[in-house]
């Protein structure tokens, strides 16, 4: 079983920055999709950003120009978050879809991001 562990969340003022990390228990070089989602109380989990194995990168409109998803060449996915706004406050979750005879979905436990002055 693949494990995903997020870190890097915290409390920041509006306009500040954070970099989230998601460390996988195996190499992510062959993962079909890596992505970040977020969720606040009373709301559905929301797509934030993804990166596919064939090079496609997408972001939800509200974070375009402020957030950047990236991978290293080993086992970590990053989400660089700049110009943070109070509405970015949420628990952020790492997601991966892996194909090995069939597709399997994996989720991390989440890391809290709070943007407040």
C-alpha positions in Angstrom: 0.0 0.0 0.0 1.2 3.5 -0.9 1.3 6.1 1.9 1.1 9.8 1.4 2.1 12.2 4.2 1.5 16.0 3.9 3.4 18.7 5.8 4.0 22.4 5.7 0.7 23.8 6.8 0.3 26.5 9.4 -1.0 30.0 10.3 -0.1 32.8 8.0 -1.2 36.4 7.5 -3.0 37.4 4.3 -0.5 37.9 1.5 1.9 35.4 3.0 3.3 32.2 1.6 3.5 28.5 2.5 5.0 25.5 0.7 3.2 22.2 1.3 5.0 18.9 0.8 3.5 15.4 0.2 6.0 12.6 0.7 5.1 9.2 -0.9 6.3 5.9 0.5 7.5 4.9 -3.0 8.8 6.8 -6.1 6.2 9.0 -7.7 7.9 8.9 -11.1 5.2 6.5 -12.6 2.1 8.0 -10.8 -0.6 8.7 -13.3 -1.9 11.8 -11.4 -0.7 13.7 -8.3 -2.9 16.4 -7.0 -3.9 18.7 -4.1 -7.5 19.1 -2.8 -8.8 21.1 0.1 -11.8 21.0 2.4 -13.5 23.3 4.9 -16.2 22.4 7.5 -19.6 22.0 5.9 -18.2 22.0 2.3 -17.3 19.3 -0.2 -13.7 18.5 -0.9 -12.5 20.8 -3.6 -9.9 20.3 -6.4 -7.0 22.7 -6.2 -4.3 21.5 -8.6 -3.0 18.4 -10.4 -0.1 17.2 -12.4 -0.4 14.2 -14.8 2.2 11.8 -16.0 1.8 13.1 -19.6 2.6 16.7 -18.6 -0.8 18.3 -18.0 -1.0 20.8 -15.1 -4.3 22.4 -14.1 -5.5 24.7 -11.3 -8.8 25.8 -10.0 -9.5 29.3 -11.2 -9.3 30.9 -7.8 -5.6 29.9 -7.3 -4.2 30.5 -10.8 -1.2 32.8 -10.6 -0.8 32.2 -6.9 -0.2 28.5 -6.4 2.3 26.2 -8.2 2.3 22.3 -8.1 5.5 20.5 -8.8 7.3 17.2 -8.3 10.9 16.3 -7.5 12.6 13.3 -9.2 12.1 11.0 -6.2 9.1 10.8 -3.9 7.7 14.4 -3.1 5.0 16.6 -4.5 4.9 20.3 -3.6 2.3 23.0 -3.6 3.8 26.5 -3.4 1.2 28.9 -2.2 1.8 32.7 -2.5 -0.4 35.7 -1.9 -2.6 33.7 0.4 -6.1 34.9 1.1 -8.4 34.1 4.1 -10.6 32.1 1.7 -7.7 29.7 1.1 -8.1 28.5 4.7 -8.8 24.7 4.6 -7.3 21.3 5.3 -5.2 20.5 2.2 -5.0 16.9 1.1 -2.5 15.1 -1.2 -3.9 12.7 -3.8 -2.4 10.2 -6.1 -3.8 7.8 -8.8 -1.6 4.9 -9.6 -2.0 2.3 -12.4 -0.8 -1.3 -11.8 -3.2 -3.7 -13.6 -5.9 -1.3 -12.4 -6.2 2.2 -11.1 -5.9 2.8 -7.3 -6.5 6.0 -5.5 -4.5 7.2 -2.4 -5.1 10.1 0.0 -3.0 11.7 2.7 -4.3 12.7 6.1 -4.3 16.4 5.4 -2.5 19.5 6.7 -4.2 22.6 8.1 -3.7 26.0 6.4 -5.1 29.0 8.2 -4.9 32.5 6.7 -5.8 35.2 9.2 -4.6 38.5 10.5 
